[in-house]
Amino acid sequence: MNLNAPGSEPDSPVCSAKGCRVDAVWVLAWNNPKIHTPERRKTWLACEEHREHLSQFLGVRGFLKDVVKFEDWRAPEGA
């Protein structure tokens, strides 16, 4: 299933905000300490518009660990 907005790059990742299909610009790395080991990182993707909202949602719960530009997250280590 293609979840991309019309005109977006094929297979480009989209924002995790409900109903948003804009290309993702940010990776929000998080974990729930009640169920995940400390080193485990789950990710949500965010467009510019939803980065702050999604970060606050995770932050108030103590889940947010890092916010990184998408292209930096994907870059192989040492590249």
Residue, then its C-alpha position, 0 to 999 in steps of 0.5 A: m500500500n502506498l501511503n505517500a502524498p500525491g507528488s511525493e517521492p515513491d516509497s518516501p517515509v511519511c509523518s506518523a501523525k494521525g491522518c498526515r501523509v506529508d513526507a517525514v523530515w524528523v525521526l523521534a526516537w523513544n522507548n517506554p521504560k516500563i516495557h522496553t530495555p533502556e537501549r531499545r529505540k522505537t521511532w515515530l516520523a514527523c513532518e515539520e508541522h507535527r514535530e513539536h506536537l509529537s515530541q510533546f506527546l512523547g515528552v510528557r510521558g517520559f518516552l522521548k529520547d532523541v529527535v534527529k533529522f531524517e537524513d541523519w538518522r538514515a546515514p550509515e555510521g561513519a558515512 
